[in-house]
Amino acid sequence: MNCAISGEVPEEPVISTKSGLLFERRLIERHISDNGKCPVTGEPLTIEDIVPIKAGKIIKPKTLHTASIPGMLGTFQNEWDGLMLTNFALEQQLHTARQELSHALYQHDSACRVIARLKKERDEARQLLAEVERHIPAAPEAVTANANLSNGKRAAGDDDLVPDAKKLRPGISAEIITELTDCNAALSQKRKKRQIPQTLASIDALERFTQLSSHPLHKTNKPGICSMDILHSKDLIATGGVDATAVLFDRPSGQILSTLTGHSKKVTSVKFVGDADLVLTASADKTVRIWRDSGDGDYACGHTLNDHSAEVRAVTVHPTNKYFVSASLDSTWCFYDLSSGLCLAQVSEVSGKVDYTAAAFHPDGLILGTGTSQSVVKIWDVKSQANVAKFDGHTGEVTAISFSENGYFLATAAEDGVRLWDLRKLRNFKSFLSADANSVEFDPSGSYLGIAASDIRVYQTASVKAEWNLVKTLPDLSGTGKATCVKFGQDAQYVAVGSMDRNLRIFGLPGNEKANADEDSAQES
């Protein structure tokens, strides 16, 4: 008898007590474990319902198709055919997978094109919005004008109107980026042909520098000069004081041209804008002010910028003289359009609380350097507003930063002294130990480096591997033991120093002051 499942004679025959059918033991047990019922009748069936039966040993005859060579060839042929069918099925699956992959790649490419188009439309919309903001109708302009009456002091009740307009951040448009890039290319090309001016003060001359004059510019009840800048083309010096004023001083004549009043707290930074009659001031009162010469030497506040929520420590002007940056203790720096006073971008620190204490543009204008109270110096790409490098190593607050004219070196001042950084290899290559360094400045030619601390030191610049020699040490004659700022005059013919008293001090060659004044008078005539 044959197995009801396989149709062959079973080797271990068993019989179902329910249906009486004969099965191969291993087959029926597997079927019961999988299905729990009879494979023929479909009735419920368990292992206990099958009974083994005794039978003699059965010798299976060889199958006829493998008993001869033709039969074996037929078997091989069948196996080959099966293999070919399987291979064909795999090729069909591969073709289908390739089609699906091609479709997915096409969808990804389409999505990328859509995203690029949307980004372009977004940038165009931002640009149009910025243009609209720059050409606000007469009513808002009148509000701004009225708000800036009385030397920049806003009228009561207008504070809610102007700041709201300033909160718009249209971003740095593609046109501005192109302008910055063109400026960078022009300045880089010009720098390759740069030559040290023949009128540059020599080392021998610097060694003989002594104090030529001292000028009391600020109030006696709140002494202290916090910041300084020099307009070399006109030999004007601007100082920002603890007394909340900025003073414009004509060095050849020794006269004060104008006193800029309007800030309510100390003026932390002051900058001239190119050769234009514009001055920028930043203050601890959280504002930045743009001052314009009204024509008679009296400067009036044209814009008061309230985009920061904490003390503004630094302002720096872009080489185009059309844009500037302010840095604040509120963990942001702002990029402004100078003509409109519009904040185009406000860059926040995403890594936590960072207080910006210093800022300066690279001579080519595409890099911005910032110092922080957390002892870190950060380098930014102006076009993308991305932090591209970070310098650690200082102790205490970074008080000042200055780029060399050749664009290769960065000098930073902090409580532990001054460090020099190689911008090509992004590393510190030299340090000058000086407690509480308050200011550091390269001269316009990049030949000398000035450091203001408990005294004023002038070094001759050199390469990364060469020694930077100390040329002259000038004493702090203020009696406060703290020189706060140092600047070089045109061709390093003099050094201007501000301290924590109210006096501006000029150091130079004895007898040179009168010669320079006569030369300036001749040029004016």
VEXLOLO-821576 format. One line per 3 residues: number of its first residue (from 1); for each residue x, y, z of C-alpha. Coordinates in Angstrom, 3 decimals. Layout:
REM residues N
NUM) X:Y:Z ~ ...
REM end
This chain:
REM residues 525
1) 0.000:0.000:0.000 ~ 1.140:3.502:-0.703 ~ 1.322:6.671:1.480
4) -1.741:8.876:1.050 ~ 0.552:11.915:0.863 ~ 3.554:10.900:-1.256
7) 1.952:8.032:-3.207 ~ 5.021:5.894:-2.486 ~ 5.526:2.839:-0.341
10) 6.252:4.168:3.192 ~ 9.397:3.195:5.052 ~ 7.710:3.742:8.455
13) 4.008:3.220:7.832 ~ 1.405:4.591:10.264 ~ -2.364:4.513:10.039
16) -4.930:7.080:11.150 ~ -7.442:5.749:13.667 ~ -9.998:8.277:12.444
19) -9.787:7.900:8.654 ~ -7.979:4.563:8.324 ~ -5.543:6.047:5.786
22) -1.896:4.992:5.509 ~ 0.864:7.567:5.773 ~ 4.649:7.903:5.906
25) 5.376:8.656:9.581 ~ 7.669:11.618:9.052 ~ 5.345:13.240:6.539
28) 2.127:12.936:8.582 ~ 3.862:14.109:11.778 ~ 5.192:17.209:10.034
31) 1.749:17.903:8.536 ~ 0.054:17.516:11.927 ~ 2.574:19.819:13.620
34) 1.989:22.469:10.929 ~ -1.792:22.139:10.392 ~ -3.279:19.922:13.121
37) -5.631:18.099:10.722 ~ -5.801:15.193:8.262 ~ -4.292:16.137:4.886
40) -6.942:14.117:3.010 ~ -10.212:14.465:4.954 ~ -9.411:17.754:6.735
43) -10.608:16.390:10.069 ~ -8.736:17.379:13.262 ~ -5.870:14.986:13.816
46) -3.244:14.642:16.550 ~ -0.093:12.565:17.010 ~ -2.064:10.269:19.368
49) -4.512:9.476:16.513 ~ -1.863:7.749:14.388 ~ -0.778:4.183:15.053
52) 2.393:2.593:13.639 ~ 2.031:-0.722:11.860 ~ 4.617:-3.409:11.341
55) 5.781:-4.256:7.837 ~ 8.714:-5.988:6.257 ~ 11.738:-4.020:5.048
58) 11.067:-2.601:1.645 ~ 13.796:-2.191:-0.926 ~ 12.953:0.583:-3.343
61) 13.791:-0.085:-6.952 ~ 15.887:2.428:-8.781 ~ 13.894:4.890:-10.807
64) 13.943:4.167:-14.476 ~ 15.022:7.679:-15.567 ~ 18.341:7.411:-13.690
67) 19.083:3.836:-14.662 ~ 20.539:4.779:-18.051 ~ 22.694:7.464:-19.653
70) 19.798:8.919:-21.693 ~ 17.762:9.140:-18.479 ~ 20.562:10.978:-16.683
73) 20.975:13.354:-19.642 ~ 17.258:14.067:-19.462 ~ 17.570:14.800:-15.743
76) 20.470:17.167:-16.385 ~ 18.468:18.853:-19.131 ~ 15.556:19.427:-16.760
79) 17.850:20.872:-14.109 ~ 19.458:23.164:-16.725 ~ 16.062:24.362:-17.859
82) 15.096:25.095:-14.270 ~ 18.337:27.037:-13.773 ~ 17.693:29.091:-16.901
85) 14.170:29.896:-15.733 ~ 15.499:31.002:-12.351 ~ 18.176:33.155:-14.022
88) 15.537:34.740:-16.244 ~ 13.411:35.573:-13.220 ~ 16.427:37.194:-11.492
91) 17.173:39.266:-14.596 ~ 13.566:40.449:-14.638 ~ 13.817:41.477:-10.976
94) 17.123:43.292:-11.652 ~ 15.555:45.211:-14.543 ~ 12.632:46.214:-12.335
97) 14.997:47.365:-9.558 ~ 17.000:49.453:-12.055 ~ 13.834:51.130:-13.275
100) 12.765:51.943:-9.724 ~ 16.227:53.348:-8.922 ~ 16.219:55.474:-12.081
103) 12.813:56.838:-11.165 ~ 13.961:57.652:-7.627 ~ 17.061:59.488:-8.936
106) 14.921:61.476:-11.345 ~ 12.610:62.482:-8.491 ~ 15.632:63.529:-6.374
109) 17.031:65.624:-9.239 ~ 13.639:67.268:-9.750 ~ 13.390:68.029:-6.026
112) 16.866:69.627:-6.066 ~ 15.884:71.845:-9.009 ~ 12.687:72.893:-7.233
115) 14.620:73.719:-4.046 ~ 17.162:75.763:-6.027 ~ 14.370:77.678:-7.730
118) 12.638:78.357:-4.405 ~ 15.904:79.603:-2.879 ~ 16.409:81.936:-5.826
121) 12.862:83.267:-5.484 ~ 13.414:83.716:-1.735 ~ 16.624:85.712:-2.323
124) 14.897:87.862:-4.930 ~ 12.013:88.501:-2.526 ~ 14.457:89.468:0.222
127) 16.230:91.828:-2.142 ~ 12.969:93.469:-3.195 ~ 11.960:93.763:0.449
130) 15.261:95.450:1.259 ~ 14.758:97.892:-1.629 ~ 11.262:98.698:-0.371
133) 12.616:99.212:3.143 ~ 15.264:101.604:1.820 ~ 12.646:103.663:0.027
136) 10.030:103.941:2.764 ~ 7.455:106.671:2.012 ~ 7.659:110.124:3.489
139) 5.611:109.402:6.621 ~ 7.981:106.848:8.130 ~ 10.938:109.044:7.170
142) 9.312:111.923:8.986 ~ 8.885:109.744:12.059 ~ 12.583:108.809:11.895
145) 13.608:112.429:11.412 ~ 11.487:113.570:14.365 ~ 12.800:110.711:16.451
148) 16.378:111.873:15.877 ~ 15.831:115.474:16.920 ~ 17.990:117.079:19.580
151) 21.276:115.494:18.501 ~ 19.842:112.021:18.140 ~ 17.592:111.930:21.241
154) 14.225:110.419:20.358 ~ 11.008:112.197:21.218 ~ 8.829:110.507:23.835
157) 6.320:108.058:22.441 ~ 8.247:107.309:19.238 ~ 10.369:104.480:20.636
160) 7.889:101.831:19.549 ~ 7.729:102.995:15.957 ~ 11.335:103.139:14.807
163) 12.674:99.950:16.460 ~ 9.929:97.904:14.824 ~ 11.119:99.025:11.418
166) 14.687:98.101:12.334 ~ 13.769:94.566:13.315 ~ 13.476:93.594:9.657
169) 16.441:91.443:8.620 ~ 16.358:91.182:4.802 ~ 19.757:89.459:4.645
172) 22.852:90.253:2.609 ~ 21.619:90.174:-0.994 ~ 23.399:88.654:-3.979
175) 24.149:92.163:-5.299 ~ 25.864:93.158:-2.053 ~ 27.848:89.903:-2.030
178) 28.979:90.634:-5.598 ~ 29.995:94.141:-4.522 ~ 31.980:92.756:-1.568
181) 33.641:90.152:-3.809 ~ 34.629:92.760:-6.413 ~ 36.085:94.957:-3.674
184) 38.054:91.979:-2.372 ~ 39.477:91.221:-5.804 ~ 40.468:94.850:-6.419
187) 42.155:95.262:-3.026 ~ 43.966:91.922:-3.314 ~ 45.332:92.891:-6.725
190) 46.377:96.307:-5.436 ~ 48.097:94.752:-2.442 ~ 50.361:92.672:-4.685
193) 51.826:95.913:-6.050 ~ 52.080:97.512:-2.612 ~ 55.328:99.253:-1.690
196) 56.429:100.670:1.629 ~ 56.130:104.490:1.411 ~ 59.431:106.343:1.380
199) 58.065:108.790:3.946 ~ 57.527:106.007:6.519 ~ 59.170:106.814:9.822
202) 62.414:104.893:10.241 ~ 63.357:102.757:13.205 ~ 65.913:105.364:14.223
205) 63.196:108.009:14.229 ~ 60.845:105.864:16.312 ~ 63.582:105.260:18.874
208) 63.759:109.045:19.421 ~ 59.991:109.510:19.863 ~ 58.960:111.527:22.897
211) 55.749:113.242:24.018 ~ 55.032:116.262:21.835 ~ 51.700:117.398:23.267
214) 48.863:116.526:25.615 ~ 45.251:117.620:24.997 ~ 42.462:117.499:27.617
217) 39.500:116.469:25.470 ~ 37.034:114.945:27.936 ~ 35.356:115.924:31.189
220) 37.243:115.942:34.451 ~ 34.424:114.394:36.486 ~ 34.357:111.323:34.230
223) 37.884:110.954:32.867 ~ 38.996:108.190:30.553 ~ 39.409:107.638:26.800
226) 37.935:104.272:25.767 ~ 38.522:104.306:22.009 ~ 40.255:106.206:19.218
229) 40.468:106.451:15.436 ~ 42.501:108.578:13.017 ~ 41.423:109.950:9.621
232) 44.852:110.092:7.980 ~ 43.812:112.094:4.916 ~ 42.796:115.056:7.111
235) 44.863:114.247:10.199 ~ 41.782:114.206:12.420 ~ 41.614:112.163:15.611
238) 38.328:110.929:17.115 ~ 38.158:109.794:20.740 ~ 35.356:108.125:22.660
241) 35.187:108.808:26.374 ~ 33.782:107.537:29.635 ~ 31.864:110.851:29.769
244) 29.518:109.539:27.003 ~ 30.889:111.928:24.384 ~ 33.026:111.580:21.268
247) 35.472:114.345:20.415 ~ 36.816:115.220:16.944 ~ 40.282:116.746:17.253
250) 42.331:118.486:14.549 ~ 45.904:117.495:15.353 ~ 47.809:120.101:13.252
253) 45.939:123.022:14.803 ~ 45.468:121.422:18.203 ~ 41.796:122.438:18.216
256) 38.609:120.513:19.003 ~ 36.405:120.542:15.893 ~ 33.274:119.037:17.398
259) 31.970:117.245:20.479 ~ 29.369:114.582:19.723 ~ 26.810:114.348:22.525
262) 23.796:112.073:22.633 ~ 24.898:108.805:24.172 ~ 23.847:108.194:27.767
265) 26.801:105.956:28.699 ~ 30.482:105.625:27.797 ~ 31.459:105.567:24.116
268) 33.157:102.199:23.654 ~ 34.150:102.505:19.977 ~ 34.540:105.284:17.392
271) 35.324:105.013:13.659 ~ 35.713:107.366:10.702 ~ 34.060:106.235:7.453
274) 36.677:106.591:4.715 ~ 37.219:110.204:3.677 ~ 33.520:110.981:4.026
277) 32.311:113.322:6.744 ~ 30.775:110.413:8.646 ~ 31.597:109.092:12.108
280) 30.308:105.933:13.825 ~ 30.065:105.604:17.595 ~ 29.085:102.635:19.760
283) 28.123:102.894:23.378 ~ 27.360:100.999:26.554 ~ 23.816:102.401:26.215
286) 23.161:99.573:23.645 ~ 23.051:101.917:20.638 ~ 25.124:102.761:17.585
289) 24.976:106.273:16.145 ~ 25.851:107.582:12.678 ~ 27.049:111.209:12.725
292) 27.245:113.444:9.661 ~ 28.990:116.770:9.170 ~ 26.316:119.427:8.672
295) 28.752:121.592:6.698 ~ 30.051:123.981:9.344 ~ 32.090:121.396:11.251
298) 29.186:120.608:13.564 ~ 28.212:116.941:13.457 ~ 24.585:115.861:13.881
301) 23.237:112.380:14.538 ~ 21.590:110.994:11.403 ~ 20.653:107.539:12.696
304) 20.367:105.931:16.100 ~ 20.430:102.144:15.792 ~ 18.777:100.080:18.529
307) 19.239:96.562:17.213 ~ 21.292:95.317:20.177 ~ 19.946:94.409:23.599
310) 23.213:94.864:25.520 ~ 26.325:97.043:25.508 ~ 27.822:97.555:22.042
313) 31.584:97.126:22.277 ~ 32.883:97.662:18.739 ~ 32.127:99.035:15.286
316) 34.234:98.363:12.190 ~ 33.805:99.767:8.673 ~ 33.991:97.633:5.526
319) 36.610:98.701:2.918 ~ 33.794:99.716:0.520 ~ 32.809:102.382:3.099
322) 29.186:101.421:2.404 ~ 28.662:98.870:5.168 ~ 29.759:98.353:8.749
325) 29.494:95.818:11.566 ~ 28.698:96.292:15.235 ~ 29.531:93.727:17.946
328) 27.725:93.506:21.274 ~ 27.621:91.698:24.599 ~ 24.181:90.326:23.578
331) 25.919:87.465:21.685 ~ 25.231:88.994:18.243 ~ 26.968:91.067:15.600
334) 25.043:93.132:13.045 ~ 25.843:93.932:9.403 ~ 24.493:97.378:8.415
337) 23.903:99.375:5.274 ~ 25.539:102.702:6.070 ~ 23.358:104.960:3.906
340) 20.022:103.782:5.298 ~ 21.087:102.557:8.729 ~ 19.261:99.289:7.975
343) 20.444:96.144:9.741 ~ 20.749:93.641:6.879 ~ 21.786:90.692:9.043
346) 22.064:89.987:12.753 ~ 24.209:86.935:13.441 ~ 23.529:85.119:16.704
349) 25.837:82.727:18.500 ~ 24.347:79.217:18.366 ~ 26.863:77.525:20.663
352) 25.800:79.348:23.811 ~ 26.450:82.653:25.570 ~ 29.253:84.571:23.851
355) 29.938:88.244:24.623 ~ 31.533:90.037:21.659 ~ 34.090:92.577:22.867
358) 36.054:93.459:19.700 ~ 35.599:93.358:15.929 ~ 37.593:94.232:12.809
361) 37.334:93.636:9.074 ~ 40.162:91.960:7.189 ~ 41.806:94.456:4.767
364) 40.141:92.657:1.825 ~ 36.684:92.818:3.415 ~ 35.437:89.225:3.095
367) 36.611:88.139:6.545 ~ 35.467:89.496:9.903 ~ 37.349:88.920:13.137
370) 35.626:89.102:16.537 ~ 36.949:88.854:20.073 ~ 34.920:87.624:23.041
373) 34.903:87.884:26.812 ~ 35.230:84.080:26.809 ~ 38.886:84.428:25.593
376) 38.062:83.126:22.104 ~ 38.781:84.837:18.776 ~ 36.397:83.915:15.955
379) 36.844:84.382:12.213 ~ 33.707:84.784:10.071 ~ 32.952:84.533:6.352
382) 31.015:87.747:5.701 ~ 29.186:86.386:2.641 ~ 27.667:83.379:4.428
385) 27.925:84.754:7.994 ~ 29.490:81.404:8.948 ~ 32.159:80.911:11.610
388) 35.101:79.475:9.632 ~ 37.865:79.483:12.269 ~ 38.355:79.816:16.006
391) 41.490:80.723:17.958 ~ 41.861:79.630:21.587 ~ 44.697:80.363:23.948
394) 44.050:83.748:25.565 ~ 43.271:84.239:29.223 ~ 40.522:86.713:30.022
397) 38.553:89.042:27.800 ~ 39.822:89.771:24.286 ~ 40.035:93.568:24.303
400) 41.198:94.381:20.745 ~ 42.042:92.801:17.394 ~ 43.913:94.158:14.360
403) 44.706:92.714:10.929 ~ 48.024:93.505:9.278 ~ 47.955:95.379:5.979
406) 49.357:92.382:4.072 ~ 46.371:90.310:5.217 ~ 48.516:87.465:6.598
409) 48.630:88.274:10.310 ~ 46.087:88.920:13.048 ~ 47.042:90.513:16.360
412) 44.778:90.054:19.404 ~ 45.033:91.661:22.841 ~ 43.721:90.272:26.139
415) 44.454:90.223:29.858 ~ 47.412:87.868:29.318 ~ 49.058:89.995:26.597
418) 49.132:90.007:22.796 ~ 49.149:87.003:20.478 ~ 49.997:86.936:16.772
421) 48.168:84.485:14.501 ~ 49.117:83.241:11.039 ~ 45.882:83.324:9.009
424) 47.351:81.015:6.366 ~ 48.002:78.149:8.785 ~ 45.521:79.244:11.479
427) 48.007:79.048:14.324 ~ 49.596:81.248:16.970 ~ 53.245:81.896:16.072
430) 54.268:84.560:18.596 ~ 53.130:86.019:21.920 ~ 54.021:89.187:23.821
433) 53.430:88.831:27.539 ~ 51.966:92.022:28.951 ~ 49.452:92.166:31.781
436) 46.107:93.705:30.797 ~ 46.835:94.574:27.171 ~ 44.022:96.974:26.239
439) 44.801:97.774:22.614 ~ 46.834:96.456:19.692 ~ 47.245:98.129:16.309
442) 49.239:97.655:13.095 ~ 50.288:100.879:11.405 ~ 48.701:101.481:7.942
445) 51.792:100.183:6.134 ~ 51.990:97.034:8.245 ~ 55.574:97.824:9.256
448) 55.016:98.437:12.973 ~ 52.830:97.028:15.738 ~ 51.713:99.077:18.728
451) 50.566:97.637:22.069 ~ 48.892:99.661:24.838 ~ 48.958:98.274:28.382
454) 50.689:99.673:31.463 ~ 52.967:101.353:28.915 ~ 53.041:101.664:25.100
457) 55.352:99.432:23.111 ~ 56.167:99.620:19.405 ~ 57.520:96.545:17.598
460) 58.951:96.150:14.112 ~ 56.912:93.577:12.186 ~ 58.614:90.608:10.562
463) 57.781:87.179:9.149 ~ 56.486:84.165:11.060 ~ 59.950:82.773:11.743
466) 61.854:86.060:12.170 ~ 62.102:88.012:15.393 ~ 59.719:90.936:16.006
469) 62.079:93.448:17.616 ~ 61.004:95.966:20.239 ~ 61.706:99.420:18.798
472) 60.448:101.804:21.481 ~ 58.731:101.767:24.870 ~ 56.711:104.896:25.600
475) 55.689:105.564:29.216 ~ 52.093:106.049:30.274 ~ 52.279:109.639:31.485
478) 48.658:109.732:32.650 ~ 49.543:108.399:36.088 ~ 46.708:105.871:35.856
481) 48.979:102.994:34.803 ~ 46.570:102.054:32.050 ~ 46.919:103.121:28.405
484) 43.624:102.180:26.731 ~ 44.258:102.768:23.033 ~ 47.093:103.397:20.572
487) 47.027:104.537:16.932 ~ 49.703:105.380:14.358 ~ 49.568:108.589:12.378
490) 50.165:108.809:8.631 ~ 53.396:106.948:7.731 ~ 53.925:106.353:11.487
493) 55.148:109.947:11.844 ~ 53.525:110.084:15.274 ~ 51.758:107.821:17.785
496) 48.482:108.860:19.454 ~ 47.726:107.389:22.888 ~ 44.592:107.460:25.013
499) 44.577:106.620:28.717 ~ 42.232:106.548:31.684 ~ 42.710:110.238:32.283
502) 41.019:112.748:29.965 ~ 44.086:113.608:27.867 ~ 45.049:112.620:24.346
505) 48.834:112.380:24.064 ~ 50.877:112.686:20.876 ~ 54.338:111.092:20.668
508) 56.743:111.909:17.854 ~ 60.097:113.397:16.926 ~ 60.901:116.659:18.722
511) 60.506:119.544:16.278 ~ 58.427:117.497:13.869 ~ 55.081:118.809:15.078
514) 55.638:122.299:13.691 ~ 56.990:120.901:10.417 ~ 53.922:118.719:9.995
517) 51.612:121.636:10.765 ~ 53.361:123.819:8.153 ~ 53.114:121.004:5.611
520) 49.378:120.564:6.267 ~ 48.821:124.321:5.914 ~ 50.653:124.319:2.589
523) 48.527:121.455:1.319 ~ 45.311:123.236:2.337 ~ 46.372:126.440:0.587
REM end
